[in-house]
Amino acid sequence: MKTRQMNRDWIATARTLSEALPYLQRYDGAIVVIKLGGHAMGSDEAMETFARDVVLMRQVGVNPVIVHGGGPMINQMLEKLQIPSDFVGGKRVTSPEIMEVVEMVLSGRVNKRIVQAINRQGGKAVGLSGKDAGLIGCEPADPALGLVGEPARVDPSILHTLMRDDAIPVIAPLGAGANGETFNINGDTAAGAVAAALNADRLLLLTDVEGVKDTEGHVVTELSASQIHALVREGVIAGGMIPKTETALAAIAGGVRAVVIIDGRAPNAVLLELFTEHGAGSMIRAG
């Protein structure tokens, strides 16, 4: 009985691999930018699964570029150091003191954790921030937010160099100002700007929700830009989903073929989206 069950499992696995062939061919050579949110990182096991999926993507010819967040980890460190932190419009007010902590956590703890996880799975990940090699140049987003920046220019040449060497870039969302100051960038915003500069085939926003939901609470699997605008006007898209859809629309306007908002807590969410007919989350296209 046990042998029969094992045989069925192996047959199902082989069928899945066979059915994935058209999608493997479709994404061969494609650039896929993945925004890994702090909440989506979850446990060490979840990180290991994500890292394995990314290495598999690279192995079959996809060029993954990771942009990560780290809000929960920053909150933990600020609390540990007893540094108060405020938010305006969902964005962290970033004083010079807080900026030191943000850079330490994002470029140090979080970035290196992702890099190490990918390398343990046999990949060749390289960690960097938007300050490195002039990757992301910033302008102040709002004086009330302090050292929070908006990407003004993105030079992806360092990313192309790394990808040509079969490396997987892992980017902390920091940028440099005109006077050399360091800016904290919203992770989704940074990922969208990088994806547009790379003319990426896909931008995958891994978060802690299943996707964009309709009035009845069901996930909408495909959306156009015009539908997004309508749902925002109707109040169906609200709260934290608004900046994510804004990032999606800006990325599409910048040349990204499609953006998908995915529940990063789901096992193998990236592989399900790219290499199966079912897909995952909500896909947003131009139109």
ZAVOLUM-254972 format. One record per residue: x, y, z of N, C-alpha, C in turn; residue in one letter. Coordinates in steps of 0.001 Angstrom, whole numbers, padded with zeros to 6 digits, always signed. Last residue first. Layout:
XYZXYZXYZA ...
***
This chain:
-003610+048476-019240-004930+048427-019871-005980+049107-019047G -001085+046238-017981-001506+047523-018535-002891+047375-019148A -001826+044007-015201-001247+044336-016504-001707+045728-016924R -001409+042094-012386-001823+043403-012870-001065+043694-014169I -002540+039253-010670-001675+039786-011718-002251+041081-012257M -002596+038036-007431-003279+038931-008370-002282+039506-009371S -001917+034555-006541-002100+035974-006269-002841+036719-007380G -000580+032334-008982-000834+032653-007580-001040+034156-007457A -001055+029622-011385-000536+030906-010931-000833+031120-009450G -001980+027462-012941-002819+028035-011901-002369+029428-011508H +000032+026594-014557-001126+027231-015195-001971+027974-014170E +003324+027341-013310+002107+026535-013371+000994+027324-014048T +005562+028977-012993+005707+027721-013726+004484+026805-013708F +005086+031371-011553+005821+031382-012818+005630+030119-013651L +003521+030727-009281+003160+031837-010158+003814+031713-011524E +004858+028585-008127+003466+028430-008548+003070+029513-009534L +007293+029808-007495+007256+028757-008511+005835+028537-009022L +006420+031589-005488+007068+032103-006700+007000+031065-007817V +005429+029888-003471+004532+030836-004144+005120+031339-005457A +006405+027853-001825+006674+027798-003272+005799+028760-004066N +003939+028323+000704+005124+027598+000224+005203+027602-001302P +002908+031591+001552+002527+030315+000957+003772+029606+000419A +003831+034034+002246+003852+033014+003300+003511+031640+002748R +003469+035795+000189+004788+035204+000323+004880+034153+001410G +000952+036150-001857+001136+035840-000445+002461+035106-000289D +001524+038622-004393+001454+037234-003961+001609+037133-002445I +000913+040458-007179+000914+040577-005722+000585+039195-005163I +002709+040993-010099+001860+040052-009379+002032+040276-007877V +002825+042787-013119+003164+042767-011693+002190+041813-011012V +004268+042799-016401+003175+042509-015478+003708+042483-014062A +006326+044151-017825+005212+043512-018542+004020+043237-017632R +007581+047392-017229+007455+046025-016726+006210+045390-017346V +007569+050088-018018+007995+049071-018971+007950+047635-018490G +006502+052037-016425+007932+052116-016706+008452+051014-017607G +003924+051228-016063+004136+052427-016879+005603+052567-017273A +004534+049150-014310+003993+048840-015638+004178+050026-016575I +005356+050647-012087+006284+049712-012730+005830+049372-014141A +003031+052044-011450+004232+052794-011840+005227+051886-012567A +001344+049903-010772+001003+050751-011911+002213+051546-012398L +002710+048871-008503+002455+048032-009681+002185+048888-010909A +002600+051035-006740+003902+050539-007198+003737+049729-008473T -000160+051062-006388+000500+052234-006982+001877+051845-007519E -000510+048641-005099-001059+048783-006449-000468+050008-007145T +000841+049319-002726+001301+048188-003536+000766+048287-004961K -000613+051478-001663+000759+051702-002150+001293+050544-002997P -003127+049983-001212-003031+051124-002126-001592+051360-002587I -002919+048105+000762-002919+047621-000614-002779+048770-001610M -003134+049340+003218-001803+048995+002749-001753+048474+001335G -006186+050981+002395-005128+050692+003361-003795+050389+002706G -007931+049475-000422-007730+050486+000618-006539+050094+001480A -010118+048716-002877-008686+048691-002584-008402+049827-001610I -012686+049744-002542-012447+048296-002403-010971+048042-002130V -013238+052355-003076-012837+052021-001720-012624+050534-001483G -013680+053204-005606-014818+052602-004904-014490+052226-003463E -011139+053994-006369-012200+055007-006245-013375+054481-005430R -009931+051470-006463-009458+052458-005492-010530+053517-005268V -011312+050320-008583-011430+049710-007256-010934+050648-006158L -010457+051984-010699-011869+051926-010331-012048+051370-008918A -007707+051442-010824-008169+052806-010539-009622+052800-010065H -007861+048693-011525-007235+049115-010272-007729+050501-009874I -008993+048850-014056-009745+048207-012972-009179+048591-011609Q -006905+050078-015450-008175+050783-015321-009033+050178-014211S -004946+048063-015343-004699+049347-014676-006006+050101-014463A -006574+044894-014731-005953+045890-015598-005726+047165-014792S -006055+041726-013182-006573+043090-013132-005853+043946-014161L -006722+038462-012041-006170+039330-013089-006865+040677-013066E -007781+037403-009656-006542+036831-010209-005908+037691-011296T -008864+038567-006683-009016+038810-008121-007712+038393-008792V -010099+036777-003947-008904+037270-004631-009188+037406-006121V -013042+037922-002292-012369+036919-003118-011165+037540-003817H -014585+039736-000910-013433+039165-000232-012716+038081-001002G -016493+041037-002269-016920+039857-001520-015765+039154-000820E -015187+043009-003663-016107+043418-002600-016562+042256-001735T -011911+041452-004094-013085+042181-004555-013998+042491-003375D -008377+041856-003361-009676+041214-003173-010815+042103-003667K -005119+041075-004289-006169+042094-004336-007528+041396-004259V -003631+038662-002027-003701+039406-003281-004749+040491-003175G -003172+037581+000460-003314+036665-000667-003311+037367-002018E -000502+039090+002404-001912+038964+002023-001978+038128+000743V +002094+039714+002900+001425+038858+003873-000083+038813+003637D +004080+039428-000137+003597+040149+001028+002899+039183+001969T +005960+039968-002936+005628+038974-001924+005273+039689-000637L +005502+040938-006017+005471+041579-004702+005013+040541-003689L +007320+040587-008872+006530+039817-007917+006632+040479-006553L +007408+041653-012052+007700+042117-010707+006758+041365-009779L +008678+040425-015154+007752+040331-014032+008316+041038-012814R +010514+041388-016979+009334+040693-017473+008262+040633-016392D +012003+044636-016632+011766+043264-016195+010495+042689-016804A +013684+046821-017184+012667+046397-018162+012273+044938-017900N +015253+047766-015233+015705+046528-015874+014795+046094-017008L +013729+049901-014391+015045+050178-014978+015600+048962-015706A +011534+048530-013314+011348+049380-014488+012687+049639-015181A +012755+047262-011119+012117+046461-012169+011941+047269-013449A +013534+049488-009602+014556+048576-010137+013980+047756-011292V +011021+050540-008962+011979+051357-009714+013062+050487-010345A +009893+048419-007499+009260+048893-008732+010212+049686-009596G +011646+048293-005326+011516+047143-006226+010901+047563-007554A +011186+050796-004112+012517+050463-004632+012436+049322-005636A +008489+050461-003372+008876+051528-004304+010230+051237-004939T +008702+048365-001545+007911+048188-002759+008314+049211-003816D +010317+049621+000462+010772+048444-000272+010018+048202-001567G +010994+053056+000669+009985+052012+000797+010371+050827-000083N +014278+053944+001621+013283+053863+000555+012267+052782+000897I +016317+056225+003228+015510+055033+003425+014411+055038+002359N +019400+057605+002136+017942+057672+002235+017349+056281+002417F +022344+059313+003031+021674+058030+002848+020176+058196+003047T +024064+061927+001206+023322+061426+002346+022633+060100+002003E +025331+063040-000975+025952+061892-000332+025213+061342+000867G +023856+064953-002185+024947+065415-001329+025596+064277-000546N +021884+063551-003494+022826+064333-004299+024036+064792-003497A +021633+060344-001773+021186+061658-002202+022269+062393-002963G +021214+056872-002321+022111+057987-002038+021519+059279-002571A +019174+054367-000668+019667+055111-001806+020527+056278-001369G +017959+051088+000107+018580+052345+000525+019082+053049-000719L +016844+048268+000312+016215+049479-000230+016728+050766+000412P +019222+045836-000713+018600+046528+000416+018065+047873-000079A +019130+043167-002982+019257+044618-002814+018511+045111-001582I +020925+040756-004458+020000+040922-003326+020174+042347-002829V +021494+039131-007567+021589+040345-006745+020514+040361-005658P +023044+036262-008297+021693+036703-007943+021825+037937-007061I +025212+035496-011099+024966+035858-009703+023528+036340-009533A +026117+034976-013647+025244+033982-013009+025002+034263-011531D +027291+037118-014773+028186+036209-014066+027407+035147-013291D +025177+038551-015648+026011+037912-016674+026975+036904-016050R +024344+039571-013191+023553+038524-013836+024336+037812-014930M +026329+041518-012695+026175+040380-011795+025414+039242-012466L +025825+043289-014828+027133+042660-014678+027041+041412-013809T +023225+044089-014256+023482+043341-015491+024828+042618-015410H +023768+045477-011906+022902+044293-011860+023099+043436-013107L +025313+047598-012755+025916+046639-011833+025089+045355-011766I +023394+048982-014329+024543+048341-014974+025211+047313-014066S +021102+050385-013606+021129+048938-013364+022368+048231-013901P +020535+053190-012022+021535+052724-012980+021718+051220-012766D +017860+055324-011581+018354+053973-011296+019315+053586-012405V +016645+058228-010006+017379+057626-011124+017898+056262-010677R +015034+058700-007870+015016+059680-008952+015709+059138-010196A +013128+057170-005397+014112+056958-006458+013955+057984-007576P +012716+059084-002498+012048+058530-003675+013106+058336-004753E +013503+058646+001023+013735+059087-000345+012834+058432-001357G +013705+059938+004213+012979+058995+003359+013079+059509+001933V +014725+061478+006398+015590+060833+005410+014889+059678+004697L +011722+063179+006967+013157+063131+007216+013899+062465+006084G +009075+063550+006561+009525+062173+006755+011021+062070+007037L +008631+066172+005998+008078+065667+007249+008569+064262+007572A +009657+066490+003421+010428+066998+004561+009934+066457+005898P +009553+063718+001345+008713+064686+002043+009508+065179+003244D +011600+062502-000168+010197+062239-000470+009299+063324+000092A +014576+063699-001669+013730+063604-000472+012263+063417-000854P +015840+061473-004215+015456+062814-003795+014587+062678-002550E +018499+059166-005048+017237+059578-004426+017089+061083-004295C +019724+056565-007084+019867+057940-006640+018527+058463-006183G +020856+053361-007004+019643+054170-006838+020004+055542-006298I +023585+052648-007818+022392+051922-008258+021135+052776-008176L +026254+053408-007495+025291+054375-008019+023985+053756-008469G +027551+051317-006216+027755+051494-007661+026740+052441-008284A +025219+051305-003538+026397+050719-004173+026394+050936-005681D +022838+052172-002570+023950+053123-002520+025163+052620-003304K +021101+050073-002534+020941+051042-003612+022037+052089-003632G +023315+047371-001577+022220+048313-001342+022144+049270-002516S +023911+043823-001851+024274+045223-002045+023092+046094-001657L +025066+040474-002071+024294+041499-001382+024825+042894-001653G +024734+037869-004261+025603+039003-003912+024733+040082-003294V +024597+034313-004586+023954+035589-004278+024994+036628-003883A +024528+031722-006114+025648+032659-005994+025058+034051-005807K +023239+028598-004720+023219+029778-005573+024451+030635-005371G +023086+026528-002921+023892+026337-004116+023871+027487-005094G +021853+027078-000591+021113+026218-001518+021866+026028-002845Q +023513+028878+000600+023446+027531+001186+022731+026547+000265R +022910+031151-000885+024195+030485-001106+024217+029080-000512N +020421+031823+000222+020520+031456-001194+021810+030697-001465I +021189+032396+002874+020194+031351+002611+020276+030878+001162A +022958+034530+002536+023455+033263+003071+022491+032123+002779Q +021172+036494+001564+022330+036064+000772+022816+034695+001238V +019453+036756+003768+018938+036285+002483+020067+035748+001616I +021259+037712+005695+020482+036491+005956+019959+035900+004656R +022156+040067+004584+023088+038935+004660+022364+037635+004982K +019854+041673+004799+020456+041391+003502+021338+040150+003559N +019431+041752+007640+018438+041185+006718+019078+040778+005399V +021937+042776+008851+021222+041572+009299+020335+040961+008217R +022867+044976+006846+023585+043978+007618+022765+042730+007854G +021052+046528+005526+022268+046127+004807+023037+045035+005528S +018995+046664+007571+018721+046263+006190+019974+045744+005484L +020316+047375+010009+019434+046212+009943+019261+045733+008505V +021839+049653+009311+022469+048512+009977+021621+047247+009813M +019897+051352+008276+020968+050863+007412+021643+049633+008013E +018304+051747+010590+017716+051201+009367+018796+050604+008471V +020160+052969+012310+019596+051657+012660+019026+050985+011415V +020645+055356+010951+021758+054468+011287+021264+053059+011590E +018073+056453+010899+018693+056030+009643+019871+055096+009904M +017681+057240+013511+016943+056069+013030+017564+055545+011741I +019402+059471+013481+019612+058386+014445+018917+057105+013981E +018255+061096+011453+019610+060553+011289+019894+059387+012239P +014810+059876+011133+015803+060841+011598+017198+060269+011339S +012170+059143+009378+013537+058635+009521+014492+059772+009858T +009021+057885+009721+009777+059127+009841+011207+058737+010222V +007832+055398+007569+008562+055670+008801+009256+057029+008736R +004551+055563+006210+006005+055592+006004+006695+056041+007289K +001831+055810+006597+002370+054469+006425+003871+054413+006214G +001487+058539+007058+001002+057950+005814+001584+056589+005534G +004105+058392+009195+003206+059353+008555+002783+058756+007221V +005213+057081+012313+004867+056862+010909+003916+057960+010447F +008016+057026+014618+006677+057435+014202+006483+057164+012715D +009784+055656+017316+009648+055743+015860+008204+056063+015516S +012294+055825+019915+010912+055951+019446+010855+056160+017938P +014538+053485+020968+014452+054662+020109+013021+054762+019584I +015504+051295+022434+014613+052283+023060+014616+053612+022304Q +016738+049210+021292+017585+050366+021590+016810+051505+022246L +014516+047579+020940+015616+047109+021782+016512+048264+022214K +013086+049116+019119+012526+048858+020449+013624+048424+021413E +014802+048981+016954+014504+050289+017550+013944+050128+018957L +014676+046210+016463+015940+046823+016863+015717+048181+017512M +011969+045864+015760+012549+045129+016885+013821+045789+017391Q +011773+047507+013483+010976+047797+014680+011568+047123+015913N +013439+046091+011749+013811+047452+012162+013068+047832+013433I +011920+043806+011450+013250+043685+012058+013752+045053+012523M +009627+044792+010158+009520+044178+011486+010867+044082+012209P +010855+045857+007673+010191+046684+008675+010091+046054+010046G +012152+044877+005486+012701+044533+006803+012076+045347+007913G +012534+044003+002056+012169+044962+003088+012835+044561+004391G +014542+043491-000928+013877+043085+000307+013485+044272+001170H +014734+042292-004132+014730+043533-003356+013955+043222-002086V +016460+040159-006286+015706+040263-005039+015854+041680-004472I +016125+038890-009439+016729+040001-008704+015858+040222-007467V +016678+036057-011542+015988+036690-010416+016808+037825-009810P +016466+035038-014598+017374+035955-013904+016635+036640-012753N +016107+031610-015588+015503+032877-015184+016555+033713-014465V +017322+029137-016049+017517+030214-017008+016842+031529-016703G +017196+027210-014130+016453+026946-015367+016458+028147-016316V +018678+028290-012051+019163+027075-012675+018470+026810-014006Q +017097+030372-011135+018352+030692-011830+018859+029478-012609R +015027+028854-009972+014750+029797-011047+016012+030091-011844M +016482+027545-007948+015884+026769-009037+015564+027662-010224L +017043+029729-006326+018155+029017-006966+017642+028165-008122V +014437+030332-005513+015206+031323-006267+016362+030653-006999V +013759+028023-004055+012980+028396-005238+013756+029366-006124D +015598+028188-001976+015650+027056-002897+014902+027375-004188R +014683+030512-000691+016028+030473-001284+016153+029339-002293A +012160+029649+000214+012272+030755-000738+013619+030709-001450F +012987+027654+002024+012145+027307+000874+012235+028383-000196T +014418+029204+003864+015093+028130+003145+014311+027740+001894E +012385+030831+004857+013503+031433+004142+014246+030395+003313M +010832+028920+006146+010262+029672+005022+011365+030322+004193A +012662+028128+008126+012187+027152+007147+011613+027848+005918E +012905+030427+009623+014087+029946+008900+013676+028942+007824D +009796+032289+009075+010717+031432+009809+011947+031084+008976S +009307+035358+007366+008847+034340+008292+009969+033597+008987G +009224+036955+005094+010427+036175+005378+010149+035066+006382M +006948+038447+004948+006982+037238+004125+008208+036381+004408A +007515+040662+006480+006571+039691+007024+006637+038375+006260H +009277+041996+004709+009739+041537+006018+008828+040489+006620G +009018+040889+001268+008643+041720+002409+009122+041131+003716G +010744+040881-001550+010536+040019-000397+010264+040891+000814L +010127+041275-004824+010171+042058-003576+009794+041121-002428K +011869+040267-007582+011052+039772-006478+011231+040692-005275I +011990+040440-011037+012323+041136-009793+011342+040675-008716V +013204+038617-013598+012084+038647-012657+012560+039301-011368V +014039+038460-016926+014398+039088-015652+013138+039169-014795I +014450+035494-018947+013656+036628-018454+014224+037166-017142A +015708+033196-019791+016377+034468-020041+015650+035685-019509G +012722+031564-019983+014150+031382-020203+014780+032721-020581D +009997+031627-019720+010773+032530-018872+012280+032358-019032Y +009076+029725-021565+008565+031105-021621+009472+032068-020855R +010211+027345-020723+010641+027930-021997+010253+029405-022069Q +008751+027041-018382+010214+027106-018315+010769+027731-019586L +006244+026821-019501+006534+027991-018678+008044+028150-018485Y +006342+024382-020848+006066+025618-021600+006418+026882-020816P +007018+022592-018561+007925+022859-019676+007602+024141-020442L +005230+021839-016621+005932+023111-016428+006772+023515-017623A +004376+019333-017222+003451+020433-017509+004115+021799-017360E +006580+017904-016249+006269+017896-017678+005381+019072-018054S +006357+018347-013501+007542+018804-014218+007276+018893-015714L +003883+017064-013046+004039+018494-012771+005233+019062-013515T +004536+014435-013663+003528+015128-014475+003652+016640-014287R +006360+013875-011620+006809+013853-013016+005832+014598-013915A +004618+014046-009417+005761+014952-009527+006252+015031-010967T +002878+011947-009956+002347+013314-009889+003470+014333-010034A +004688+009844-009743+004017+010088-011025+003474+011514-011067I +005316+010019-007045+006361+010251-008036+005764+010534-009410W +002798+009401-005924+003434+010692-005638+004498+011007-006686D +002397+006805-006842+001458+007870-007266+002085+009243-007050R +004489+005543-005475+004480+005568-006934+003573+006669-007462N +003616+005863-002853+004863+006507-003283+004924+006606-004796M +001334+004224-002924+001188+005656-002665+002427+006417-003120Q +002539+001742-003345+001602+002261-004338+001424+003774-004175R +004000+001468-000984+004718+001559-002254+003823+002147-003332T +001922+001211+000870+002813+002365+000963+003560+002577-000348K +000838-001214+000000+000000+000000+000000+000872+001263+000000M 
***
